Amino acid sequence: MSHGKTSFVCLPCRASYKQPYPPRGSEPRSCPGCGGELIHAGSAFAAPARRDTEGWRVLSVLLHAGVRFHKSCCTGPGYRPRTLSEVRARQAYARATGEPLARALVREDLPH
């Protein structure tokens, strides 16, 4: 039985591609548009509209911090910030508390 497909993202092109899961240790995938390296975003990923500049900036921060969009047992990937103000608040929280940025970015609510 083959596995389903998962999303790969090219940030410079603002494009995502559904492709079969990569085998462990496989070579990085290349963007068909620019030839750059694709980032594995996960099977529960939904790309922002190409013209949504803020959405792509938020996505860039998430992906560069190591946050991915994988499904859990019965639900989606959980909370992910959608605006730059949500990202900035979580970045400030991570700096103030020493919590890793990737963990702070996926916090739905920040402690007061």
C-alpha positions as CSV (number, residue, x, y, z in Angstrom):
1,M,0.0,0.0,0.0
2,S,1.5,3.4,-1.0
3,H,1.4,6.4,1.2
4,G,-0.5,9.5,0.3
5,K,0.9,12.7,-0.8
6,T,2.4,15.6,1.1
7,S,3.1,19.2,0.4
8,F,6.4,20.8,-0.6
9,V,6.8,24.6,-0.8
10,C,9.0,27.0,-2.8
11,L,9.0,30.2,-0.8
12,P,10.6,32.4,-3.6
13,C,7.9,31.2,-6.1
14,R,5.1,31.3,-3.5
15,A,4.1,27.8,-4.8
16,S,3.2,24.5,-3.2
17,Y,3.3,21.1,-4.8
18,K,1.6,17.8,-3.6
19,Q,4.1,15.0,-4.2
20,P,4.6,11.4,-2.8
21,Y,6.3,11.2,0.6
22,P,10.1,11.2,0.2
23,P,12.0,8.1,1.2
24,R,14.3,8.6,4.2
25,G,17.7,9.9,3.1
26,S,16.5,10.9,-0.4
27,E,17.8,13.9,-2.2
28,P,16.1,17.3,-1.8
29,R,13.4,18.1,-4.3
30,S,13.7,20.9,-6.7
31,C,11.1,23.5,-7.6
32,P,9.8,23.1,-11.2
33,G,9.6,26.9,-11.5
34,C,12.9,28.2,-10.3
35,G,15.0,25.1,-9.6
36,G,15.5,26.0,-6.0
37,E,15.1,23.5,-3.1
38,L,11.6,22.7,-2.0
39,I,10.8,22.6,1.7
40,H,8.7,19.7,3.0
41,A,5.7,21.4,4.7
42,G,3.6,18.4,5.6
43,S,0.4,16.6,4.6
44,A,-1.9,19.0,6.4
45,F,-0.5,22.1,4.8
46,A,-2.7,24.6,3.0
47,A,-0.9,27.3,1.1
48,P,-1.9,31.0,1.3
49,A,-3.0,32.7,-1.9
50,R,0.0,33.7,-4.0
51,R,-0.9,37.4,-3.6
52,D,-1.1,37.1,0.2
53,T,2.3,38.7,1.0
54,E,1.8,38.6,4.8
55,G,0.7,35.0,4.7
56,W,3.8,33.9,2.9
57,R,6.0,35.9,5.3
58,V,4.4,34.2,8.2
59,L,4.9,30.8,6.5
60,S,8.5,31.6,5.8
61,V,9.1,32.3,9.6
62,L,7.3,29.0,10.5
63,L,9.2,26.9,8.0
64,H,12.6,28.4,8.8
65,A,11.9,27.8,12.5
66,G,11.3,24.1,11.8
67,V,7.5,24.2,12.2
68,R,5.7,21.8,9.8
69,F,2.1,20.9,9.1
70,H,1.7,17.2,9.8
71,K,-1.6,15.6,10.7
72,S,-2.0,14.1,14.1
73,C,-4.2,11.0,14.8
74,C,-7.6,12.5,14.3
75,T,-7.0,16.2,13.7
76,G,-4.9,18.6,11.7
77,P,-1.5,20.1,12.6
78,G,-2.8,22.2,15.6
79,Y,-2.5,26.0,16.0
80,R,-0.3,27.9,13.6
81,P,-0.1,31.8,13.6
82,R,-1.6,33.5,10.6
83,T,-0.6,37.1,11.1
84,L,2.8,38.8,11.5
85,S,1.5,40.3,14.8
86,E,0.9,36.8,16.2
87,V,4.4,35.8,15.0
88,R,6.0,38.8,16.6
89,A,4.2,38.2,19.9
90,R,5.5,34.6,20.0
91,Q,9.0,35.7,19.0
92,A,9.0,38.1,21.9
93,Y,7.7,35.5,24.3
94,A,10.4,33.0,23.1
95,R,13.2,35.7,23.7
96,A,11.8,36.6,27.1
97,T,11.4,33.0,28.4
98,G,14.1,31.1,26.6
99,E,11.5,28.8,25.1
100,P,12.6,27.5,21.7
101,L,11.1,29.6,18.9
102,A,9.4,26.6,17.2
103,R,7.6,25.7,20.4
104,A,6.5,29.3,21.0
105,L,5.2,29.7,17.5
106,V,2.7,26.8,17.9
107,R,1.3,28.0,21.2
108,E,-2.3,28.9,20.8
109,D,-2.4,31.2,23.9
110,L,0.5,33.0,25.4
111,P,0.7,33.1,29.2
112,H,0.3,36.6,30.7
